[in-house]
Amino acid sequence: MKILSHLLVYRKFLLIVLTPLLLLPLPLIIKTKEAECAYTLFVVAIYWLTEALPLAVTALLPAFMFPLFGIMASKQVASAYFKDFHLLLIGVICLATSIEKWNLHKRVALKMVMLVGVNPAWLMLGFMVSCAFLSMWLSNTSAAAMVMPIVEAVAQQIIRAEAEADELEMSCSNGSINPALELDENIGEHESPDWKEKEKPVNGYNNNVGSTVCTVEKENEKGNEQQNLPPAEAERKSRKDKYSGIFKVMCLCVAYSATIGGLTTITGTSTNLIFTEHFNSRYPGCQCINFGSWFVLSIPIAVIILLLSWLWLQWLFLGFDLKNMFKCGKKKTAREEASSQVIQEEYKKLGPISYPEIVTLVLFILMTLLWFTRDPGFIPGWSSLFPKYKSYITDSTAALVIGLLFFIIPAKTLHRTSNGENTVSGYIPLITWKEFQSCMPWEIAILVGGGFALADGCEVSKLSEWVASKLTPLGSLPLWLIILISCLIVTTVTEVASNPATITIFLPILSPLAEAIHVNPLFILIPATLCTSFAFLLPVANPANAIVFSYGHLTIMDMVKAGLGINIIGVAVVMLGIMTWIVPIFDLYTYPSWVPSIPSTNGTGL
C-alpha cells in the first residue's frame, strides 16, 4: 500500500518519464521521418491530454524534438510559434483589456440578463446564437474573444444573484430578513468586481484547473463524502457544483458556437476558403460553389448542430428540466424575484455611462465593422482599395490598428471647475502596457504556437501524406461508409493538427479518390471540409477553444466530455445533410462532365 501511495503522489512524474520511454521503439525500429514525427506527436498529445506538464511547456517540446530528429531546422520551428493569429490576439486583447478595465462588459452583461432573464438555459442559447452569427462574418477566434468577456460577466452576475437569493432564503428561514439585498462578500471567489492590475488565470495550467489523471477517483470520493455530509453542508456543496457548471457551460457554448457559426459562409472559416480555392483550381469547369450555394447547404447543418449542442451542454452540466424551462406566463418564484432585484441594484451602481466606456464601445464597433467589411465575399470590401497588396491585409491588420488606438486615446477629458475654468489632469491612455500584460494570455499564445509547429512538422516529415494515403483502399466500400470513414478520420486528425493544415493535407487525397471510384467529388469533399472544423475536444484543437480555456473554469476532461458529444452530433448531422437535402442542390448522384476522365477502378454500392 505504501508503494501504491508513493506511485499516486508521483504519478505525474512517472507519466512524464515513462511516456517517451515506452514510445521510444517507434522511432528506433521504424527509422523514418514519419515515425519520428509520429513519436513527437504521440508524446505531446499524451502530455496535453493528461496535463502531466503545463500545457504551454508541453507545446514547446516540438521546438527541440524536431531539430534533434532532423525533421525541421530550429529557425523553421521557431517561426511556427508566432503567426498571424498571435497578432490578431494582441489586437483583440487590447480591446478586451479596455472593456474589462472600464466595466463595459459588466454593463452589457447586466443589461442582457435584465432583458433575457436569469435562466441559464435560455441565456446560453442567446449567447450561442449571437456568437454563431458573429463568426459567420468574422473569424471564429475574433468572435470568441469578443463575446467571452461579456459571457464571463453574465455568469458571474447570475451566480451572485443566486447566492444572494440563497442567503435570503436562509435568513428568512432563521426568522430574519435582509431587505437591502447587499451582495455577500464571501462569494467574491466567483468575481473580482473592480478592476485590479493583477494576473488573470489565463494560462492552461493553474490552481483553478486541476489534474485530470485521477478524475474518476476524485468523483467517487466526492460522492462518498457527500453522502456523509450534514444536510446544510451537502446543500452548500450542491450549490457550489451548480455554480461551477454554469461557468463551464457558458464557456463551452461560446467556443463551440463560434466554430459552428463559421461553417455557414465561405468566408466564415479558413477551411471553407481553402476548399473553395482547391475545388475551383482543380475543377475550373464547375461554377457551382459560390457564396449562395454554400450558405444554402450549410445553414440547416449549422442550425441543427447548434440546437442539439445547446441541449447536450444543458443536459451534461446543468441537467435538463423541461418544466422549469418552459414555464411561460407563470409567476416568478421568490428566488427569481430576488435574483432580478440584485441584478437591477448592481446595474444602478454602475451609474451613467462614462467617457472611457463610450470610446471603448465606439472602437469595438469600429473593429467589428473593419473585420466585416474587409472582404465580405459577396461585395468588394475596403481591402480592394489596395489592389496591389490586397492579400497582405488580414483581420489582424484591423485589430492591431484599433488596438494601437487604446494606447493613444486619453482616458480623461477636460473637467470644468465651479468657476467655469477647464482643468487638465495628467495624460493617461485608455489602457497601459502593464494592464495589457495582465490580460494577455501569453501561455495560450505558446500553446497555439505548439499546435502550428506540430502541423508544420507533419507536413515536412510527410507523416500527413502517409496517413492520407491509407485512405485509398476505401474504394471497395459502400459510398456512405467511405464518406463516414473520411469524416471520422478528418475529425480525429484535426484535433491534434490545425484545421487549415488538415484540410490542405486531405483535399488532394480525397479528390483523386472520388475520381477513381467514379463519384461526384462534392459527395466526399463537402462533408470532409465541414468535419475539418469539428475540433471540439482539446484547447489546442483551435484558437477559439484556447481562448475560452484561458479563463480557467474548464479542465481538459470537461472539454473532452462535452466535445466528444458535439463531434458525434456534428458528424451525424453532416451525414444526414449530404445524403438528403444537399443531393438535389448539386445533383450529387450524377457523375459530372467537369471531372477529368479517369477509368473507374472500383465500384461502390449505395
Salt bridges, closest charged atoms under 4 A:
GLU36 OE1 - LYS33 NZ 3.46
GLU100 OE2 - LYS200 NZ 3.21
GLU152 OE1 - HIS553 NE2 2.89
GLU162 OE1 - LYS242 NZ 3.42
GLU162 OE1 - ARG335 NH1 3.25
ASP166 OD2 - ARG239 NE 3.01
ASP166 OD1 - ARG335 NH1 2.56
GLU169 OE1 - ARG335 NH2 3.10
GLU182 OE1 - LYS349 NZ 3.89
GLU189 OE2 - HIS190 NE2 3.94
GLU191 OE2 - LYS106 NZ 3.74
GLU191 OE1 - ARG160 NH1 3.10
GLU197 OE1 - LYS434 NZ 3.71
GLU233 OE2 - ARG236 NH2 2.70
GLU235 OE2 - ARG239 NH1 3.55
GLU336 OE2 - LYS327 NZ 2.78
GLU346 OE1 - LYS106 NZ 3.86
GLU346 OE1 - ARG160 NH2 3.84
GLU346 OE2 - LYS349 NZ 3.05
GLU357 OE2 - ARG107 NE 2.74
ASP395 OD1 - ARG374 NE 3.09
GLU435 OE1 - LYS101 NZ 2.97
ASP456 OD2 - LYS83 NZ 3.55
GLU465 OE2 - LYS462 NZ 3.66
GLU515 OE2 - ARG282 NE 2.98
ASP558 OD2 - LYS248 NZ 3.19
